[in-house]
Amino acid sequence: MQLPTLSTTRRLLGSRGSRWLGLLCLVSWYADASAHGGVVLEEDVCVIELGFFRAHFTIYQPETRGSEEFCEDIPDVTETIFVMDYLHDSMREVPVDFRIIRDVKDLGVFAKWEDVENIEDIASATVFYQPPVTRRDAVFQVEHQFAEAGQYIGIVTTRHPTLERNYNTVFPFRVGGSDHRVLALFILLVVLVQGHFWISGGGPARLRARLRAG
């Protein structure tokens, strides 16, 4: 079945439907922007994806938050534990390495592997590195003591069990509270869209008419 085009959908929905369609597109954009790189939320469980490999991904800060679980952004500058529970048995056979770097290019939630590849001196940006290791028990765990708040990028690398092929994924995250810039941009875009429809729908003229009538 062929899906209708955006213009066809707008025609079917009418002007009011177009406004909601625009807002729906913004909500979709915000959801995509809030999903940090290779970590996705599925049924209230965080999953990290590396090629065809998948693993449950959880972050803990036991010194300050006990057993509370985090998906990406973490609230405190303290000891932090990153855990991946492998969902594929073949991951037990391949080495996995884990790196955390400072977000030196201020990429935020839009960071991608291609951006990381373009960092000239990744060693100087690195705050933590776990060399490749094979976890036969299917649980990968590393600990790092963060020294300062800020934006960071996690990088996980593994390889295909039989082919000469590497899989890389990144997950940007913030230490010491969430980055509200994306939310602020989303709110600004919603206001602009609403303002556009108010003006194009004759809002100023109706307002002037009310003022004259009053």
C-alpha positions as CSV (number, residue, x, y, z in Angstrom):
1,M,0.0,0.0,0.0
2,Q,1.4,3.4,-0.9
3,L,1.4,5.9,1.8
4,P,-0.1,9.4,1.2
5,T,2.3,12.3,0.6
6,L,2.6,15.1,3.1
7,S,0.7,17.5,0.8
8,T,-2.1,14.9,0.4
9,T,-2.3,14.4,4.2
10,R,-2.5,18.2,4.7
11,R,-5.4,18.4,2.1
12,L,-7.2,15.6,3.9
13,L,-6.8,17.1,7.3
14,G,-7.5,20.7,6.5
15,S,-5.8,23.7,8.0
16,R,-6.3,22.6,11.6
17,G,-5.0,19.1,10.8
18,S,-2.0,20.7,9.1
19,R,-1.2,22.5,12.4
20,W,-1.3,19.3,14.3
21,L,0.6,17.5,11.7
22,G,3.4,20.1,12.0
23,L,3.4,19.7,15.8
24,L,3.5,16.0,15.4
25,C,6.5,16.3,13.2
26,L,8.2,18.5,15.9
27,V,7.4,15.9,18.5
28,S,8.9,13.2,16.4
29,W,12.0,15.3,15.8
30,Y,12.3,16.0,19.6
31,A,12.0,12.2,20.3
32,D,14.7,11.5,17.8
33,A,16.9,14.3,19.2
34,S,16.4,13.0,22.7
35,A,17.4,9.4,21.7
36,H,21.1,9.4,22.3
37,G,23.0,7.7,19.5
38,G,23.1,3.9,19.7
39,V,21.1,3.7,22.9
40,V,17.3,3.3,22.4
41,L,14.4,2.9,24.9
42,E,12.3,-0.2,24.3
43,E,9.4,-0.9,26.7
44,D,11.1,1.0,29.5
45,V,14.3,-0.9,29.0
46,C,17.5,0.7,27.5
47,V,19.1,-1.2,24.6
48,I,22.4,-0.5,23.0
49,E,22.8,-1.5,19.4
50,L,26.1,-2.5,17.7
51,G,25.4,-3.7,14.2
52,F,23.2,-6.7,14.6
53,F,24.3,-7.1,18.3
54,R,22.1,-5.8,21.0
55,A,22.5,-5.6,24.8
56,H,20.5,-4.2,27.7
57,F,22.3,-1.0,28.9
58,T,22.1,0.3,32.4
59,I,24.0,3.0,34.4
60,Y,24.3,3.1,38.2
61,Q,25.7,5.6,40.7
62,P,25.6,3.5,43.9
63,E,27.4,6.0,46.1
64,T,24.7,8.7,45.7
65,R,21.7,6.9,44.0
66,G,21.8,3.4,45.4
67,S,20.2,0.9,42.9
68,E,18.5,3.6,40.8
69,E,18.9,2.9,37.1
70,F,19.8,5.4,34.4
71,C,19.7,5.1,30.7
72,E,22.1,7.9,29.6
73,D,22.2,11.3,31.4
74,I,23.3,10.8,35.0
75,P,22.7,13.3,37.8
76,D,25.9,13.3,39.9
77,V,29.6,13.7,39.5
78,T,30.7,10.5,41.3
79,E,31.6,6.9,40.7
80,T,29.5,5.5,37.8
81,I,29.0,1.9,36.7
82,F,28.1,1.1,33.1
83,V,26.6,-2.4,32.5
84,M,25.8,-4.2,29.3
85,D,23.8,-7.5,29.5
86,Y,24.4,-9.2,26.1
87,L,21.3,-10.3,24.3
88,H,23.2,-12.4,21.7
89,D,25.2,-15.4,22.7
90,S,27.8,-14.7,19.9
91,M,28.8,-11.5,21.8
92,R,30.4,-13.8,24.4
93,E,32.9,-14.8,21.7
94,V,34.0,-11.3,20.5
95,P,36.1,-8.6,22.3
96,V,34.3,-5.4,23.3
97,D,36.0,-2.2,24.2
98,F,34.5,0.9,26.0
99,R,35.7,4.5,25.8
100,I,34.4,7.7,27.3
101,I,35.5,11.0,25.8
102,R,34.7,14.7,26.6
103,D,32.4,16.2,24.0
104,V,35.2,18.5,22.7
105,K,33.2,19.5,19.6
106,D,30.1,20.3,21.5
107,L,28.0,17.8,19.5
108,G,25.5,17.1,22.2
109,V,22.8,14.5,21.5
110,F,23.5,14.7,17.8
111,A,26.9,13.0,18.1
112,K,27.5,10.2,15.6
113,W,30.3,7.8,14.9
114,E,31.4,9.8,11.9
115,D,31.9,12.8,14.2
116,V,34.1,10.8,16.6
117,E,36.2,9.6,13.7
118,N,36.9,13.2,12.8
119,I,38.4,14.0,16.2
120,E,42.1,14.5,15.6
121,D,43.4,13.6,19.0
122,I,40.9,11.3,20.6
123,A,43.5,10.2,23.2
124,S,43.6,13.7,24.8
125,A,39.8,13.8,24.9
126,T,39.6,10.3,26.5
127,V,38.7,10.2,30.2
128,F,38.3,6.4,30.4
129,Y,39.2,3.5,28.3
130,Q,38.6,-0.3,28.7
131,P,40.7,-2.2,26.2
132,P,39.0,-5.0,24.2
133,V,37.9,-7.8,26.5
134,T,35.8,-10.9,26.1
135,R,33.0,-11.5,28.6
136,R,32.1,-15.2,28.7
137,D,29.4,-14.5,31.3
138,A,27.6,-12.1,28.9
139,V,27.8,-9.2,31.3
140,F,30.1,-6.3,30.5
141,Q,30.8,-3.9,33.4
142,V,33.1,-0.9,33.8
143,E,33.4,1.7,36.5
144,H,34.6,5.3,36.2
145,Q,35.0,8.1,38.7
146,F,33.9,11.3,37.0
147,A,35.8,14.4,38.1
148,E,33.6,17.1,36.6
149,A,30.2,17.7,35.2
150,G,29.7,18.2,31.5
151,Q,28.8,16.6,28.2
152,Y,30.5,13.3,27.3
153,I,30.4,10.7,24.6
154,G,30.5,6.9,25.2
155,I,32.0,4.7,22.5
156,V,31.5,1.0,22.3
157,T,33.3,-1.1,19.7
158,T,33.1,-4.8,18.8
159,R,33.5,-7.0,15.7
160,H,31.7,-9.6,13.7
161,P,32.3,-13.1,15.1
162,T,33.5,-14.5,11.7
163,L,34.0,-11.6,9.3
164,E,36.6,-8.8,9.2
165,R,34.1,-6.2,10.2
166,N,33.9,-3.8,13.2
167,Y,30.8,-2.4,14.8
168,N,30.9,1.0,16.5
169,T,28.3,2.9,18.4
170,V,28.2,6.1,20.3
171,F,25.9,7.4,23.0
172,P,26.2,11.0,24.1
173,F,25.3,11.7,27.7
174,R,25.6,14.4,30.3
175,V,27.0,14.1,33.8
176,G,25.6,16.4,36.5
177,G,22.1,17.0,35.1
178,S,20.4,17.0,31.8
179,D,21.2,19.3,29.0
180,H,18.1,21.4,28.4
181,R,19.2,23.0,25.2
182,V,17.3,20.5,23.0
183,L,14.1,21.0,25.1
184,A,14.5,24.8,24.8
185,L,14.9,24.5,21.1
186,F,11.8,22.2,20.8
187,I,9.7,24.7,22.8
188,L,10.9,27.6,20.6
189,L,10.0,25.6,17.4
190,V,6.5,24.9,18.8
191,V,6.0,28.6,19.5
192,L,7.2,29.5,16.0
193,V,4.8,27.0,14.4
194,Q,1.9,28.1,16.5
195,G,2.7,31.8,15.7
196,H,2.9,31.0,12.0
197,F,-0.5,29.4,11.9
198,W,-2.0,32.2,14.0
199,I,-0.7,34.8,11.6
200,S,-1.5,32.8,8.4
201,G,-5.0,32.0,9.8
202,G,-5.9,35.7,10.1
203,G,-5.2,36.0,13.8
204,P,-3.9,39.6,13.7
205,A,-6.9,40.8,11.8
206,R,-9.3,39.1,14.2
207,L,-7.5,40.6,17.1
208,R,-7.7,44.1,15.6
209,A,-11.4,43.6,15.0
210,R,-12.0,42.6,18.6
211,L,-10.0,45.6,19.8
212,R,-12.1,48.0,17.6
213,A,-15.3,46.3,18.8
214,G,-14.3,46.7,22.4
